[in-house]
């Protein structure tokens, strides 16, 4: 805990005294520290691909000047790094947009089933390439919730992309929609969207920190898969904006399930 202490002299009966005021600034300090950490993290994340790009530009000008095969290979790596920076900047923009709107209630009336179906459809090509099977279990009757369609599509996309990236060849990922039913955690009616995969799972010690910006279970693997480390932070903010709940369950060797509960008016 951090206090700001102010001392003021005061006149007292029979002499002089001092008045001490204690102001608890712990929260202010924490927010400041978090912002400094975030800026440091972003700078580091941007510098990594930039350093690679600068290095390869020098190589193309120098040692690889007369090596067409090498040039082709280096340009390929440069392209990958440039795409990584582009994704990072895109995710940073999404995050700041979602944060700015976090207190604004979403006003679109939408059917999560339609949104899930179209998101899965869009991700089929990358799932096929990665050897992961995508499926949906949707209720027969349509449901309506108030939400932001683009943002909820982003939630399902981020979770499925993670399942595709981390579950690995031969695994499957399923999106299940259920409800509306009474949800004690919402103290009201809600629908559930579960995104589960049959991958390697996540060690329980990581679960509480998973939605922190730039938190990765395996730094090397996330980078190799082109991850920015921001996907789940974006998911958390979007769920917050919808006044919903997010939970993660995972078992080593069995798979991971992300559950989102969204309120129904
Ligand atoms: P990233 O861009 O690194 O994927 P995310 O915020 O989307 O960032 O996810 C944070 C970390 O959580 C990932 O780096 C990965 O280690 C872990 N993770 C997320 N989803 C899964 C999953 N379905 N299976 C295993 N690990 C996962």
Boltz pocket constraint, residues with backbone or C-beta under 6 A from the ligand:
constraints:
  - pocket:
      binder: B
      contacts: [[A, 158], [A, 159], [A, 162], [A, 163], [A, 166], [A, 167], [A, 197], [A, 199], [A, 200], [A, 201], [A, 202], [A, 210], [A, 211], [A, 212], [A, 215], [A, 216], [A, 217], [A, 218], [A, 222], [A, 223], [A, 226], [A, 227], [A, 228], [A, 229], [A, 230], [A, 231], [A, 232], [A, 233], [A, 256]]
      max_distance: 6.0
